[in-house]
Amino acid sequence: MERSDILEKVAEAIKDTLGDDSLAINEETTLKDLGADSFDQLEIMVALEEAFDISLEGAADGDMSSVETVGQTVDIVAAEL
């Protein structure tokens, strides 16, 4: 899967989780910029696992709170594909 496809799917999962389709998301966007708190980050992780049919339990120590940018999220997902 191409990086751009992963980014698109990650952005879609984030928008769905946060309930805001108008969010402008790119690789430099931080989850903090999007207003995501730690609970949102957990929900995003679950949404990504479902969207990509992967397990992120071991990725980034299983803790999305250590992830700052959408690009880092794409890296973690890509590593699990």
ABEGO torsion letter per residue (X at the ends): XBAAAAAAAAAAAAAAAAGBAABBBBAABBAAAAGBBAAAAAAAAAAAAAAAGBBAAABGGGBAAABABAAAAAAAAAAAX
